Amino acid sequence: MDPVTRAGQRALIITTLAVPVTGWAVHALTLHRRLAAERRDPLTGAQRRAAFERRAQRLLARHQKDSLLCLVDLDNFKRLNDTHGHAAGDAALAATGERLAHWAGPHGVVGRLGGDEFAVATRVDTRAGDHAMEERLEQLMGALHEPVPTEAGPLPVAASVGTAVPDYLGIRALPALLRGADVSMYRTKHSGRYGWAEIEDLQTPTVNGRRQGRPGTALERAA
């Protein structure tokens, strides 16, 4: 067999073997994209709850000294929907997800916990000074209160923020940090400010992980 024929046969064999490999590569890429889509909320780009909790727990456990957790709840969201329509409500949610992602940075994680409630975990460069966290939270509040552009014009929005700092509270467990952030958020719900979780907030009665007093909950102290 001449060299040209042998070379052609080798090329044919390599091409034949590559077909299933290429097929699996395409399948794997498609599967990866599908799984990634299932982990993210399509409207806001935020992680869904389960994916957020996994990533946030890792971040907070590894960086207890310079991390924080925030709960964010849009104010008067039902009224916004009723007054301006669901398209405007969707625009507000999408803008909130984008603003939180920009604020958290590439090493933070943003989750949509449901409805108009978000959570974000990120790190703060505490080397910038004693007030680094306060300054970062002021930046967050400013971003969340920027009007949302819509076809009908700028849409005023506002949000309440509750913050839990692992280093201050001395814990890394995400459920407890979420509980503290939830309590502090509702304590300052109508102040236009952010709230800090205190150690006593971690003992607040809850029902299925939600603060007692929220709609649909009854008195029950978490074990």
Buried (B, 14 or more C-beta within 10 A) or exposed (E): EEEEEEEEEEEEEEEEEEEEEEEEEEEEEEEEEEEEEEBBBEEBBBBBBEBBBBBBBEBBEEBBEBBBBBBBBBBBBEEBBEEBEEEBBBBBBBBBBBBBBEBBEEEBBBBBBEEBBBBBBBBBEBEEEEEBBBEBBEEBBEBBBEEBEBEEEEBEBBBBBBBBBBBBBEBBBBBBBBBBBBBBBBBBBEEEEBBBBBEEBBEBBBBEEBBBBEEEBEEEEBE
